[in-house]
Amino acid sequence: MLPRGLKSIILLVVLLLISLGVYLSPLRVHVPYDLLPSVAMGPITHLVLFQFKEDASSSAVRDATARMLQLKDNCVHPTSGTPYIVSAKGGKDNSPEGLQGGITHAFVVEFSSASDRDYYVKEDPVHMAFVKSIEGLVTKAVVVDFADGIY
């Protein structure tokens, strides 16, 4: 039988260790991206980079870029019937670094969740029609998505 004072000290130490473990666990646990539930990721940033064909007319490029930005208002959620793209911006490359690799235009599109992004990429008929409409104008497209703070 342990003395009463020693029991209290042991209990206090155990509780402190448990508390410390709970406090530090988010700093130590690495969960691979593909195992994270989409709601845990939070907002998704969707980067789209285009290299328009050299022979594409400036009016065709302007039209395509305007339509790309209009997707924010034209793409509607399948259940709510309301636009679901949080924000969209983009423009023509103007970097002095010379590291574009042929990319001429960049766009940043934000979704509130991975499921919204997934619908946009895989199913949204407005987005799918846009992608099809620029096939003859674009030489190269690069798309990178990320959730801020998940490495």
N, CA, C and O atoms as a GROMACS GRO file, in nm:
protein
  604
    1MET      N    1   0.084  -0.117   0.000
    1MET     CA    2   0.000   0.000   0.000
    1MET      C    3   0.089   0.124   0.000
    1MET      O    4   0.182   0.136   0.081
    2LEU      N    5   0.061   0.218  -0.092
    2LEU     CA    6   0.139   0.341  -0.101
    2LEU      C    7   0.084   0.445  -0.004
    2LEU      O    8  -0.037   0.453   0.019
    3PRO      N    9   0.174   0.525   0.051
    3PRO     CA   10   0.126   0.634   0.137
    3PRO      C   11   0.038   0.729   0.056
    3PRO      O   12   0.057   0.745  -0.064
    4ARG      N   13  -0.056   0.793   0.123
    4ARG     CA   14  -0.153   0.882   0.060
    4ARG      C   15  -0.084   0.994  -0.018
    4ARG      O   16  -0.127   1.024  -0.129
    5GLY      N   17   0.016   1.055   0.034
    5GLY     CA   18   0.088   1.164  -0.033
    5GLY      C   19   0.155   1.118  -0.161
    5GLY      O   20   0.156   1.190  -0.260
    6LEU      N   21   0.210   0.996  -0.159
    6LEU     CA   22   0.276   0.941  -0.277
    6LEU      C   23   0.174   0.911  -0.387
    6LEU      O   24   0.202   0.932  -0.505
    7LYS      N   25   0.056   0.861  -0.349
    7LYS     CA   26  -0.051   0.836  -0.446
    7LYS      C   27  -0.089   0.965  -0.517
    7LYS      O   28  -0.107   0.966  -0.639
    8SER      N   29  -0.101   1.073  -0.442
    8SER     CA   30  -0.138   1.203  -0.500
    8SER      C   31  -0.031   1.251  -0.597
    8SER      O   32  -0.064   1.304  -0.704
    9ILE      N   33   0.095   1.234  -0.562
    9ILE     CA   34   0.204   1.277  -0.649
    9ILE      C   35   0.205   1.195  -0.778
    9ILE      O   36   0.219   1.250  -0.887
   10ILE      N   37   0.189   1.063  -0.765
   10ILE     CA   38   0.186   0.976  -0.883
   10ILE      C   39   0.069   1.013  -0.974
   10ILE      O   40   0.085   1.021  -1.096
   11LEU      N   41  -0.047   1.036  -0.916
   11LEU     CA   42  -0.165   1.076  -0.994
   11LEU      C   43  -0.140   1.208  -1.066
   11LEU      O   44  -0.176   1.223  -1.183
   12LEU      N   45  -0.080   1.303  -0.997
   12LEU     CA   46  -0.050   1.434  -1.056
   12LEU      C   47   0.048   1.419  -1.172
   12LEU      O   48   0.028   1.481  -1.277
   13VAL      N   49   0.153   1.338  -1.155
   13VAL     CA   50   0.251   1.317  -1.261
   13VAL      C   51   0.185   1.251  -1.382
   13VAL      O   52   0.211   1.291  -1.495
   14VAL      N   53   0.103   1.150  -1.360
   14VAL     CA   54   0.033   1.082  -1.469
   14VAL      C   55  -0.056   1.181  -1.544
   14VAL      O   56  -0.055   1.182  -1.668
   15LEU      N   57  -0.131   1.261  -1.473
   15LEU     CA   58  -0.218   1.360  -1.538
   15LEU      C   59  -0.138   1.462  -1.617
   15LEU      O   60  -0.177   1.500  -1.727
   16LEU      N   61  -0.025   1.506  -1.563
   16LEU     CA   62   0.060   1.602  -1.634
   16LEU      C   63   0.116   1.539  -1.762
   16LEU      O   64   0.120   1.604  -1.867
   17LEU      N   65   0.160   1.415  -1.754
   17LEU     CA   66   0.212   1.347  -1.873
   17LEU      C   67   0.105   1.329  -1.980
   17LEU      O   68   0.131   1.348  -2.099
   18ILE      N   69  -0.014   1.293  -1.939
   18ILE     CA   70  -0.125   1.279  -2.034
   18ILE      C   71  -0.156   1.414  -2.098
   18ILE      O   72  -0.174   1.423  -2.220
   19SER      N   73  -0.163   1.519  -2.017
   19SER     CA   74  -0.191   1.653  -2.069
   19SER      C   75  -0.084   1.698  -2.166
   19SER      O   76  -0.114   1.753  -2.272
   20LEU      N   77   0.042   1.673  -2.132
   20LEU     CA   78   0.152   1.711  -2.219
   20LEU      C   79   0.144   1.633  -2.351
   20LEU      O   80   0.167   1.690  -2.458
   21GLY      N   81   0.112   1.506  -2.344
   21GLY     CA   82   0.098   1.425  -2.465
   21GLY      C   83  -0.013   1.474  -2.555
   21GLY      O   84   0.004   1.480  -2.676
   22VAL      N   85  -0.126   1.509  -2.496
   22VAL     CA   86  -0.238   1.561  -2.574
   22VAL      C   87  -0.201   1.695  -2.636
   22VAL      O   88  -0.235   1.721  -2.751
   23TYR      N   89  -0.133   1.780  -2.560
   23TYR     CA   90  -0.094   1.912  -2.608
   23TYR      C   91   0.006   1.902  -2.724
   23TYR      O   92  -0.006   1.976  -2.822
   24LEU      N   93   0.102   1.813  -2.714
   24LEU     CA   94   0.206   1.803  -2.816
   24LEU      C   95   0.171   1.713  -2.933
   24LEU      O   96   0.239   1.717  -3.036
   25SER      N   97   0.068   1.632  -2.922
   25SER     CA   98   0.038   1.535  -3.027
   25SER      C   99   0.017   1.597  -3.165
   25SER      O  100   0.061   1.537  -3.263
   26PRO      N  101  -0.047   1.714  -3.178
   26PRO     CA  102  -0.061   1.770  -3.313
   26PRO      C  103   0.073   1.807  -3.375
   26PRO      O  104   0.086   1.813  -3.497
   27LEU      N  105   0.174   1.831  -3.292
   27LEU     CA  106   0.305   1.868  -3.344
   27LEU      C  107   0.384   1.746  -3.390
   27LEU      O  108   0.478   1.760  -3.469
   28ARG      N  109   0.349   1.630  -3.344
   28ARG     CA  110   0.427   1.509  -3.369
   28ARG      C  111   0.364   1.416  -3.472
   28ARG      O  112   0.435   1.335  -3.533
   29VAL      N  113   0.236   1.426  -3.493
   29VAL     CA  114   0.167   1.331  -3.580
   29VAL      C  115   0.171   1.380  -3.723
   29VAL      O  116   0.135   1.494  -3.752
   30HIS      N  117   0.214   1.294  -3.813
   30HIS     CA  118   0.211   1.326  -3.956
   30HIS      C  119   0.110   1.232  -4.021
   30HIS      O  120   0.126   1.110  -4.019
   31VAL      N  121   0.008   1.291  -4.080
   31VAL     CA  122  -0.093   1.211  -4.150
   31VAL      C  123  -0.076   1.238  -4.298
   31VAL      O  124  -0.084   1.353  -4.341
   32PRO      N  125  -0.052   1.134  -4.378
   32PRO     CA  126  -0.037   1.155  -4.522
   32PRO      C  127  -0.160   1.224  -4.581
   32PRO      O  128  -0.273   1.201  -4.537
   33TYR      N  129  -0.137   1.308  -4.682
   33TYR     CA  130  -0.242   1.386  -4.745
   33TYR      C  131  -0.362   1.301  -4.784
   33TYR      O  132  -0.476   1.338  -4.760
   34ASP      N  133  -0.335   1.186  -4.845
   34ASP     CA  134  -0.446   1.106  -4.898
   34ASP      C  135  -0.529   1.040  -4.789
   34ASP      O  136  -0.635   0.984  -4.818
   35LEU      N  137  -0.484   1.044  -4.664
   35LEU     CA  138  -0.562   0.987  -4.554
   35LEU      C  139  -0.644   1.092  -4.481
   35LEU      O  140  -0.728   1.059  -4.397
   36LEU      N  141  -0.620   1.220  -4.512
   36LEU     CA  142  -0.693   1.327  -4.444
   36LEU      C  143  -0.835   1.336  -4.499
   36LEU      O  144  -0.854   1.333  -4.621
   37PRO      N  145  -0.934   1.346  -4.412
   37PRO     CA  146  -1.069   1.371  -4.464
   37PRO      C  147  -1.072   1.510  -4.526
   37PRO      O  148  -1.005   1.601  -4.476
   38SER      N  149  -1.148   1.528  -4.632
   38SER     CA  150  -1.148   1.656  -4.702
   38SER      C  151  -1.191   1.771  -4.613
   38SER      O  152  -1.145   1.883  -4.631
   39VAL      N  153  -1.279   1.746  -4.516
   39VAL     CA  154  -1.321   1.854  -4.429
   39VAL      C  155  -1.207   1.899  -4.339
   39VAL      O  156  -1.204   2.015  -4.299
   40ALA      N  157  -1.114   1.809  -4.307
   40ALA     CA  158  -1.002   1.846  -4.221
   40ALA      C  159  -0.904   1.937  -4.293
   40ALA      O  160  -0.830   2.012  -4.228
   41MET      N  161  -0.902   1.932  -4.425
   41MET     CA  162  -0.808   2.013  -4.501
   41MET      C  163  -0.847   2.159  -4.505
   41MET      O  164  -0.760   2.245  -4.518
   42GLY      N  165  -0.972   2.190  -4.496
   42GLY     CA  166  -1.015   2.328  -4.506
   42GLY      C  167  -1.012   2.376  -4.650
   42GLY      O  168  -1.026   2.295  -4.743
   43PRO      N  169  -0.994   2.506  -4.670
   43PRO     CA  170  -0.996   2.562  -4.805
   43PRO      C  171  -0.887   2.502  -4.894
   43PRO      O  172  -0.779   2.467  -4.847
   44ILE      N  173  -0.919   2.491  -5.021
   44ILE     CA  174  -0.825   2.440  -5.121
   44ILE      C  175  -0.794   2.552  -5.219
   44ILE      O  176  -0.884   2.615  -5.274
   45THR      N  177  -0.665   2.577  -5.240
   45THR     CA  178  -0.621   2.672  -5.342
   45THR      C  179  -0.583   2.592  -5.466
   45THR      O  180  -0.505   2.497  -5.460
   46HIS      N  181  -0.638   2.634  -5.578
   46HIS     CA  182  -0.625   2.563  -5.707
   46HIS      C  183  -0.551   2.658  -5.802
   46HIS      O  184  -0.608   2.758  -5.846
   47LEU      N  185  -0.426   2.627  -5.832
   47LEU     CA  186  -0.346   2.709  -5.923
   47LEU      C  187  -0.355   2.651  -6.063
   47LEU      O  188  -0.338   2.531  -6.083
   48VAL      N  189  -0.383   2.736  -6.159
   48VAL     CA  190  -0.393   2.693  -6.299
   48VAL      C  191  -0.300   2.781  -6.381
   48VAL      O  192  -0.311   2.903  -6.380
   49LEU      N  193  -0.209   2.717  -6.453
   49LEU     CA  194  -0.112   2.788  -6.536
   49LEU      C  195  -0.131   2.744  -6.680
   49LEU      O  196  -0.136   2.625  -6.709
   50PHE      N  197  -0.142   2.842  -6.770
   50PHE     CA  198  -0.161   2.812  -6.912
   50PHE      C  199  -0.044   2.866  -6.993
   50PHE      O  200   0.012   2.971  -6.963
   51GLN      N  201  -0.010   2.792  -7.096
   51GLN     CA  202   0.075   2.842  -7.203
   51GLN      C  203  -0.013   2.844  -7.326
   51GLN      O  204  -0.045   2.740  -7.383
   52PHE      N  205  -0.053   2.964  -7.367
   52PHE     CA  206  -0.134   2.976  -7.487
   52PHE      C  207  -0.045   2.959  -7.610
   52PHE      O  208   0.072   2.995  -7.608
   53LYS      N  209  -0.103   2.905  -7.715
   53LYS     CA  210  -0.029   2.885  -7.840
   53LYS      C  211   0.019   3.019  -7.893
   53LYS      O  212  -0.049   3.121  -7.879
   54GLU      N  213   0.136   3.018  -7.954
   54GLU     CA  214   0.193   3.142  -8.008
   54GLU      C  215   0.105   3.205  -8.114
   54GLU      O  216   0.101   3.327  -8.128
   55ASP      N  217   0.034   3.122  -8.190
   55ASP     CA  218  -0.050   3.176  -8.297
   55ASP      C  219  -0.193   3.208  -8.251
   55ASP      O  220  -0.277   3.246  -8.333
   56ALA      N  221  -0.220   3.194  -8.122
   56ALA     CA  222  -0.354   3.230  -8.070
   56ALA      C  223  -0.371   3.381  -8.077
   56ALA      O  224  -0.282   3.456  -8.035
   57SER      N  225  -0.483   3.425  -8.128
   57SER     CA  226  -0.506   3.570  -8.139
   57SER      C  227  -0.524   3.630  -7.999
   57SER      O  228  -0.570   3.563  -7.907
   58SER      N  229  -0.487   3.755  -7.987
   58SER     CA  230  -0.499   3.822  -7.857
   58SER      C  231  -0.645   3.828  -7.813
   58SER      O  232  -0.674   3.822  -7.693
   59SER      N  233  -0.737   3.841  -7.908
   59SER     CA  234  -0.879   3.846  -7.869
   59SER      C  235  -0.926   3.709  -7.818
   59SER      O  236  -1.007   3.702  -7.725
   60ALA      N  237  -0.877   3.601  -7.878
   60ALA     CA  238  -0.914   3.467  -7.832
   60ALA      C  239  -0.858   3.441  -7.692
   60ALA      O  240  -0.925   3.380  -7.608
   61VAL      N  241  -0.736   3.487  -7.667
   61VAL     CA  242  -0.675   3.470  -7.534
   61VAL      C  243  -0.751   3.553  -7.431
   61VAL      O  244  -0.780   3.505  -7.322
   62ARG      N  245  -0.784   3.677  -7.466
   62ARG     CA  246  -0.861   3.763  -7.374
   62ARG      C  247  -0.996   3.700  -7.342
   62ARG      O  248  -1.041   3.701  -7.228
   63ASP      N  249  -1.061   3.646  -7.443
   63ASP     CA  250  -1.191   3.582  -7.424
   63ASP      C  251  -1.178   3.460  -7.332
   63ASP      O  252  -1.258   3.442  -7.241
   64ALA      N  253  -1.076   3.378  -7.356
   64ALA     CA  254  -1.057   3.257  -7.274
   64ALA      C  255  -1.026   3.294  -7.129
   64ALA      O  256  -1.078   3.232  -7.036
   65THR      N  257  -0.942   3.395  -7.109
   65THR     CA  258  -0.908   3.434  -6.971
   65THR      C  259  -1.028   3.496  -6.900
   65THR      O  260  -1.048   3.474  -6.781
   66ALA      N  261  -1.107   3.572  -6.973
   66ALA     CA  262  -1.228   3.629  -6.912
   66ALA      C  263  -1.326   3.518  -6.873
   66ALA      O  264  -1.384   3.521  -6.765
   67ARG      N  265  -1.342   3.420  -6.961
   67ARG     CA  266  -1.432   3.308  -6.930
   67ARG      C  267  -1.380   3.224  -6.814
   67ARG      O  268  -1.458   3.170  -6.735
   68MET      N  269  -1.247   3.212  -6.803
   68MET     CA  270  -1.188   3.139  -6.689
   68MET      C  271  -1.229   3.207  -6.559
   68MET      O  272  -1.268   3.140  -6.463
   69LEU      N  273  -1.220   3.338  -6.554
   69LEU     CA  274  -1.255   3.412  -6.432
   69LEU      C  275  -1.406   3.412  -6.408
   69LEU      O  276  -1.450   3.419  -6.293
   70GLN      N  277  -1.486   3.405  -6.515
   70GLN     CA  278  -1.632   3.400  -6.499
   70GLN      C  279  -1.681   3.269  -6.440
   70GLN      O  280  -1.796   3.259  -6.397
   71LEU      N  281  -1.594   3.167  -6.439
   71LEU     CA  282  -1.634   3.039  -6.379
   71LEU      C  283  -1.674   3.058  -6.233
   71LEU      O  284  -1.757   2.983  -6.182
   72LYS      N  285  -1.615   3.156  -6.167
   72LYS     CA  286  -1.650   3.183  -6.026
   72LYS      C  287  -1.800   3.204  -6.009
   72LYS      O  288  -1.858   3.157  -5.911
   73ASP      N  289  -1.860   3.273  -6.101
   73ASP     CA  290  -2.004   3.302  -6.092
   73ASP      C  291  -2.090   3.201  -6.168
   73ASP      O  292  -2.207   3.181  -6.136
   74ASN      N  293  -2.033   3.138  -6.269
   74ASN     CA  294  -2.111   3.048  -6.354
   74ASN      C  295  -2.117   2.904  -6.307
   74ASN      O  296  -2.209   2.831  -6.344
   75CYS      N  297  -2.022   2.862  -6.226
   75CYS     CA  298  -2.022   2.725  -6.173
   75CYS      C  299  -2.109   2.723  -6.048
   75CYS      O  300  -2.083   2.796  -5.952
   76VAL      N  301  -2.212   2.639  -6.048
   76VAL     CA  302  -2.303   2.633  -5.933
   76VAL      C  303  -2.299   2.495  -5.869
   76VAL      O  304  -2.282   2.393  -5.936
   77HIS      N  305  -2.316   2.496  -5.739
   77HIS     CA  306  -2.313   2.372  -5.661
   77HIS      C  307  -2.432   2.284  -5.699
   77HIS      O  308  -2.542   2.335  -5.717
   78PRO      N  309  -2.411   2.153  -5.712
   78PRO     CA  310  -2.519   2.065  -5.759
   78PRO      C  311  -2.638   2.055  -5.664
   78PRO      O  312  -2.749   2.026  -5.708
   79THR      N  313  -2.616   2.077  -5.535
   79THR     CA  314  -2.730   2.065  -5.442
   79THR      C  315  -2.787   2.200  -5.402
   79THR      O  316  -2.908   2.214  -5.388
   80SER      N  317  -2.700   2.301  -5.382
   80SER     CA  318  -2.751   2.432  -5.340
   80SER      C  319  -2.795   2.518  -5.457
   80SER      O  320  -2.878   2.608  -5.440
   81GLY      N  321  -2.740   2.492  -5.576
   81GLY     CA  322  -2.774   2.574  -5.692
   81GLY      C  323  -2.713   2.712  -5.688
   81GLY      O  324  -2.754   2.800  -5.764
   82THR      N  325  -2.615   2.733  -5.600
   82THR     CA  326  -2.549   2.863  -5.588
   82THR      C  327  -2.401   2.849  -5.625
   82THR      O  328  -2.345   2.740  -5.616
   83PRO      N  329  -2.338   2.960  -5.666
   83PRO     CA  330  -2.195   2.955  -5.696
   83PRO      C  331  -2.116   2.905  -5.574
   83PRO      O  332  -2.147   2.942  -5.460
   84TYR      N  333  -2.016   2.822  -5.597
   84TYR     CA  334  -1.942   2.763  -5.487
   84TYR      C  335  -1.793   2.795  -5.489
   84TYR      O  336  -1.721   2.758  -5.397
   85ILE      N  337  -1.745   2.864  -5.591
   85ILE     CA  338  -1.605   2.906  -5.595
   85ILE      C  339  -1.592   3.028  -5.506
   85ILE      O  340  -1.662   3.127  -5.525
   86VAL      N  341  -1.502   3.021  -5.409
   86VAL     CA  342  -1.486   3.129  -5.310
   86VAL      C  343  -1.424   3.252  -5.375
   86VAL      O  344  -1.473   3.363  -5.355
   87SER      N  345  -1.318   3.234  -5.452
   87SER     CA  346  -1.254   3.347  -5.518
   87SER      C  347  -1.179   3.299  -5.641
   87SER      O  348  -1.142   3.182  -5.652
   88ALA      N  349  -1.157   3.391  -5.733
   88ALA     CA  350  -1.081   3.361  -5.854
   88ALA      C  351  -1.013   3.488  -5.901
   88ALA      O  352  -1.075   3.595  -5.907
   89LYS      N  353  -0.886   3.475  -5.934
   89LYS     CA  354  -0.812   3.588  -5.990
   89LYS      C  355  -0.705   3.534  -6.082
   89LYS      O  356  -0.667   3.417  -6.072
   90GLY      N  357  -0.657   3.617  -6.169
   90GLY     CA  358  -0.554   3.571  -6.261
   90GLY      C  359  -0.511   3.680  -6.355
   90GLY      O  360  -0.566   3.790  -6.355
   91GLY      N  361  -0.412   3.648  -6.437
   91GLY     CA  362  -0.364   3.744  -6.533
   91GLY      C  363  -0.246   3.692  -6.613
   91GLY      O  364  -0.205   3.576  -6.599
   92LYS      N  365  -0.194   3.780  -6.697
   92LYS     CA  366  -0.081   3.747  -6.784
   92LYS      C  367   0.048   3.754  -6.704
   92LYS      O  368   0.066   3.842  -6.619
   93ASP      N  369   0.138   3.662  -6.732
   93ASP     CA  370   0.267   3.659  -6.664
   93ASP      C  371   0.342   3.790  -6.686
   93ASP      O  372   0.343   3.844  -6.797
   94ASN      N  373   0.404   3.840  -6.581
   94ASN     CA  374   0.489   3.958  -6.594
   94ASN      C  375   0.617   3.944  -6.510
   94ASN      O  376   0.678   4.045  -6.473
   95SER      N  377   0.657   3.821  -6.481
   95SER     CA  378   0.774   3.798  -6.397
   95SER      C  379   0.903   3.830  -6.472
   95SER      O  380   0.919   3.790  -6.588
   96PRO      N  381   0.996   3.901  -6.408
   96PRO     CA  382   1.125   3.929  -6.471
   96PRO      C  383   1.227   3.815  -6.453
   96PRO      O  384   1.339   3.826  -6.503
   97GLU      N  385   1.189   3.708  -6.384
   97GLU     CA  386   1.286   3.602  -6.351
   97GLU      C  387   1.321   3.510  -6.468
   97GLU      O  388   1.428   3.448  -6.468
   98GLY      N  389   1.234   3.501  -6.566
   98GLY     CA  390   1.262   3.415  -6.680
   98GLY      C  391   1.252   3.266  -6.649
   98GLY      O  392   1.316   3.184  -6.716
   99LEU      N  393   1.174   3.230  -6.550
   99LEU     CA  394   1.160   3.090  -6.509
   99LEU      C  395   1.022   3.034  -6.540
   99LEU      O  396   0.980   2.935  -6.480
  100GLN      N  397   0.951   3.095  -6.633
  100GLN     CA  398   0.813   3.059  -6.662
  100GLN      C  399   0.799   2.926  -6.735
  100GLN      O  400   0.692   2.865  -6.728
  101GLY      N  401   0.900   2.882  -6.802
  101GLY     CA  402   0.890   2.757  -6.877
  101GLY      C  403   0.782   2.760  -6.983
  101GLY      O  404   0.720   2.658  -7.012
  102GLY      N  405   0.759   2.877  -7.041
  102GLY     CA  406   0.658   2.890  -7.145
  102GLY      C  407   0.520   2.932  -7.095
  102GLY      O  408   0.435   2.971  -7.176
  103ILE      N  409   0.497   2.926  -6.966
  103ILE     CA  410   0.366   2.964  -6.910
  103ILE      C  411   0.342   3.112  -6.936
  103ILE      O  412   0.429   3.196  -6.913
  104THR      N  413   0.222   3.144  -6.985
  104THR     CA  414   0.189   3.282  -7.019
  104THR      C  415   0.086   3.345  -6.926
  104THR      O  416   0.082   3.467  -6.911
  105HIS      N  417   0.003   3.262  -6.862
  105HIS     CA  418  -0.105   3.314  -6.778
  105HIS      C  419  -0.121   3.226  -6.653
  105HIS      O  420  -0.099   3.105  -6.658
  106ALA      N  421  -0.159   3.290  -6.543
  106ALA     CA  422  -0.177   3.217  -6.417
  106ALA      C  423  -0.309   3.256  -6.353
  106ALA      O  424  -0.353   3.371  -6.362
  107PHE      N  425  -0.372   3.160  -6.287
  107PHE     CA  426  -0.499   3.181  -6.219
  107PHE      C  427  -0.494   3.114  -6.082
  107PHE      O  428  -0.435   3.008  -6.065
  108VAL      N  429  -0.557   3.178  -5.985
  108VAL     CA  430  -0.568   3.123  -5.850
  108VAL      C  431  -0.717   3.116  -5.818
  108VAL      O  432  -0.787   3.217  -5.816
  109VAL      N  433  -0.764   2.994  -5.793
  109VAL     CA  434  -0.906   2.970  -5.764
  109VAL      C  435  -0.913   2.906  -5.626
  109VAL      O  436  -0.839   2.812  -5.596
  110GLU      N  437  -1.002   2.957  -5.540
  110GLU     CA  438  -1.014   2.901  -5.406
  110GLU      C  439  -1.150   2.834  -5.386
  110GLU      O  440  -1.254   2.888  -5.423
  111PHE      N  441  -1.145   2.716  -5.327
  111PHE     CA  442  -1.265   2.640  -5.291
  111PHE      C  443  -1.271   2.625  -5.140
  111PHE      O  444  -1.167   2.621  -5.074
  112SER      N  445  -1.390   2.618  -5.085
  112SER     CA  446  -1.402   2.604  -4.940
  112SER      C  447  -1.370   2.463  -4.892
  112SER      O  448  -1.346   2.442  -4.773
  113SER      N  449  -1.369   2.366  -4.983
  113SER     CA  450  -1.341   2.228  -4.942
  113SER      C  451  -1.286   2.148  -5.060
  113SER      O  452  -1.300   2.186  -5.176
  114ALA      N  453  -1.224   2.036  -5.026
  114ALA     CA  454  -1.174   1.946  -5.130
  114ALA      C  455  -1.290   1.887  -5.210
  114ALA      O  456  -1.276   1.860  -5.329
  115SER      N  457  -1.404   1.865  -5.145
  115SER     CA  458  -1.518   1.808  -5.218
  115SER      C  459  -1.570   1.907  -5.323
  115SER      O  460  -1.611   1.865  -5.431
  116ASP      N  461  -1.570   2.037  -5.292
  116ASP     CA  462  -1.610   2.136  -5.393
  116ASP      C  463  -1.510   2.136  -5.509
  116ASP      O  464  -1.549   2.140  -5.626
  117ARG      N  465  -1.380   2.132  -5.476
  117ARG     CA  466  -1.277   2.127  -5.581
  117ARG      C  467  -1.294   2.001  -5.666
  117ARG      O  468  -1.284   2.007  -5.788
  118ASP      N  469  -1.320   1.889  -5.601
  118ASP     CA  470  -1.335   1.763  -5.674
  118ASP      C  471  -1.454   1.767  -5.770
  118ASP      O  472  -1.446   1.718  -5.882
  119TYR      N  473  -1.564   1.826  -5.724
  119TYR     CA  474  -1.681   1.840  -5.812
  119TYR      C  475  -1.644   1.927  -5.933
  119TYR      O  476  -1.677   1.893  -6.046
  120TYR      N  477  -1.577   2.038  -5.908
  120TYR     CA  478  -1.535   2.130  -6.013
  120TYR      C  479  -1.449   2.058  -6.117
  120TYR      O  480  -1.473   2.070  -6.238
  121VAL      N  481  -1.350   1.985  -6.070
  121VAL     CA  482  -1.253   1.921  -6.159
  121VAL      C  483  -1.313   1.802  -6.235
  121VAL      O  484  -1.284   1.782  -6.353
  122LYS      N  485  -1.396   1.725  -6.168
  122LYS     CA  486  -1.442   1.598  -6.226
  122LYS      C  487  -1.582   1.601  -6.286
  122LYS      O  488  -1.612   1.519  -6.373
  123GLU      N  489  -1.670   1.693  -6.240
  123GLU     CA  490  -1.810   1.683  -6.280
  123GLU      C  491  -1.876   1.811  -6.329
  123GLU      O  492  -1.967   1.804  -6.412
  124ASP      N  493  -1.834   1.926  -6.281
  124ASP     CA  494  -1.907   2.049  -6.312
  124ASP      C  495  -1.918   2.069  -6.463
  124ASP      O  496  -1.816   2.083  -6.531
  125PRO      N  497  -2.041   2.069  -6.517
  125PRO     CA  498  -2.057   2.079  -6.662
  125PRO      C  499  -2.008   2.212  -6.720
  125PRO      O  500  -1.960   2.216  -6.833
  126VAL      N  501  -2.018   2.319  -6.643
  126VAL     CA  502  -1.971   2.449  -6.692
  126VAL      C  503  -1.819   2.448  -6.703
  126VAL      O  504  -1.763   2.495  -6.802
  127HIS      N  505  -1.753   2.395  -6.602
  127HIS     CA  506  -1.606   2.386  -6.606
  127HIS      C  507  -1.562   2.292  -6.718
  127HIS      O  508  -1.467   2.323  -6.791
  128MET      N  509  -1.629   2.179  -6.731
  128MET     CA  510  -1.593   2.083  -6.836
  128MET      C  511  -1.606   2.145  -6.975
  128MET      O  512  -1.522   2.122  -7.062
  129ALA      N  513  -1.711   2.223  -6.995
  129ALA     CA  514  -1.731   2.290  -7.124
  129ALA      C  515  -1.620   2.393  -7.148
  129ALA      O  516  -1.572   2.407  -7.261
  130PHE      N  517  -1.581   2.465  -7.043
  130PHE     CA  518  -1.472   2.562  -7.057
  130PHE      C  519  -1.343   2.492  -7.098
  130PHE      O  520  -1.275   2.536  -7.191
  131VAL      N  521  -1.309   2.384  -7.029
  131VAL     CA  522  -1.186   2.309  -7.060
  131VAL      C  523  -1.187   2.265  -7.206
  131VAL      O  524  -1.087   2.280  -7.276
  132LYS      N  525  -1.298   2.213  -7.251
  132LYS     CA  526  -1.309   2.168  -7.391
  132LYS      C  527  -1.293   2.287  -7.487
  132LYS      O  528  -1.233   2.273  -7.594
  133SER      N  529  -1.346   2.403  -7.448
  133SER     CA  530  -1.343   2.519  -7.538
  133SER      C  531  -1.204   2.577  -7.559
  133SER      O  532  -1.181   2.646  -7.658
  134ILE      N  533  -1.111   2.551  -7.469
  134ILE     CA  534  -0.976   2.609  -7.485
  134ILE      C  535  -0.874   2.508  -7.537
  134ILE      O  536  -0.756   2.540  -7.549
  135GLU      N  537  -0.918   2.387  -7.567
  135GLU     CA  538  -0.824   2.284  -7.614
  135GLU      C  539  -0.739   2.329  -7.731
  135GLU      O  540  -0.620   2.298  -7.736
  136GLY      N  541  -0.796   2.402  -7.825
  136GLY     CA  542  -0.720   2.447  -7.942
  136GLY      C  543  -0.635   2.570  -7.917
  136GLY      O  544  -0.556   2.608  -8.004
  137LEU      N  545  -0.649   2.632  -7.802
  137LEU     CA  546  -0.574   2.755  -7.771
  137LEU      C  547  -0.452   2.732  -7.683
  137LEU      O  548  -0.359   2.813  -7.683
  138VAL      N  549  -0.452   2.624  -7.608
  138VAL     CA  550  -0.351   2.603  -7.505
  138VAL      C  551  -0.253   2.495  -7.546
  138VAL      O  552  -0.292   2.386  -7.588
  139THR      N  553  -0.125   2.527  -7.534
  139THR     CA  554  -0.018   2.431  -7.560
  139THR      C  555   0.009   2.347  -7.436
  139THR      O  556   0.032   2.226  -7.445
  140LYS      N  557   0.005   2.413  -7.320
  140LYS     CA  558   0.038   2.344  -7.196
  140LYS      C  559  -0.048   2.401  -7.084
  140LYS      O  560  -0.075   2.521  -7.078
  141ALA      N  561  -0.091   2.312  -6.995
  141ALA     CA  562  -0.162   2.353  -6.874
  141ALA      C  563  -0.098   2.281  -6.756
  141ALA      O  564  -0.070   2.161  -6.762
  142VAL      N  565  -0.076   2.355  -6.648
  142VAL     CA  566  -0.023   2.299  -6.525
  142VAL      C  567  -0.122   2.334  -6.415
  142VAL      O  568  -0.163   2.449  -6.402
  143VAL      N  569  -0.160   2.234  -6.335
  143VAL     CA  570  -0.254   2.257  -6.225
  143VAL      C  571  -0.192   2.203  -6.097
  143VAL      O  572  -0.146   2.088  -6.093
  144VAL      N  573  -0.191   2.286  -5.994
  144VAL     CA  574  -0.140   2.246  -5.862
  144VAL      C  575  -0.241   2.291  -5.759
  144VAL      O  576  -0.283   2.406  -5.758
  145ASP      N  577  -0.280   2.199  -5.672
  145ASP     CA  578  -0.375   2.231  -5.565
  145ASP      C  579  -0.306   2.211  -5.430
  145ASP      O  580  -0.220   2.125  -5.416
  146PHE      N  581  -0.344   2.293  -5.332
  146PHE     CA  582  -0.290   2.272  -5.198
  146PHE      C  583  -0.387   2.323  -5.093
  146PHE      O  584  -0.471   2.409  -5.118
  147ALA      N  585  -0.371   2.267  -4.974
  147ALA     CA  586  -0.441   2.316  -4.855
  147ALA      C  587  -0.334   2.386  -4.772
  147ALA      O  588  -0.232   2.325  -4.739
  148ASP      N  589  -0.356   2.511  -4.740
  148ASP     CA  590  -0.257   2.591  -4.670
  148ASP      C  591  -0.212   2.523  -4.541
  148ASP      O  592  -0.294   2.481  -4.459
  149GLY      N  593  -0.082   2.512  -4.524
  149GLY     CA  594  -0.026   2.456  -4.402
  149GLY      C  595  -0.012   2.305  -4.400
  149GLY      O  596   0.041   2.251  -4.303
  150ILE      N  597  -0.057   2.236  -4.504
  150ILE     CA  598  -0.042   2.090  -4.508
  150ILE      C  599   0.073   2.060  -4.604
  150ILE      O  600   0.064   2.086  -4.724
  151TYR      N  601   0.180   2.005  -4.550
  151TYR     CA  602   0.303   1.984  -4.628
  151TYR      C  603   0.333   1.839  -4.650
  151TYR      O  604   0.433   1.805  -4.713
   0.00000   0.00000   0.00000
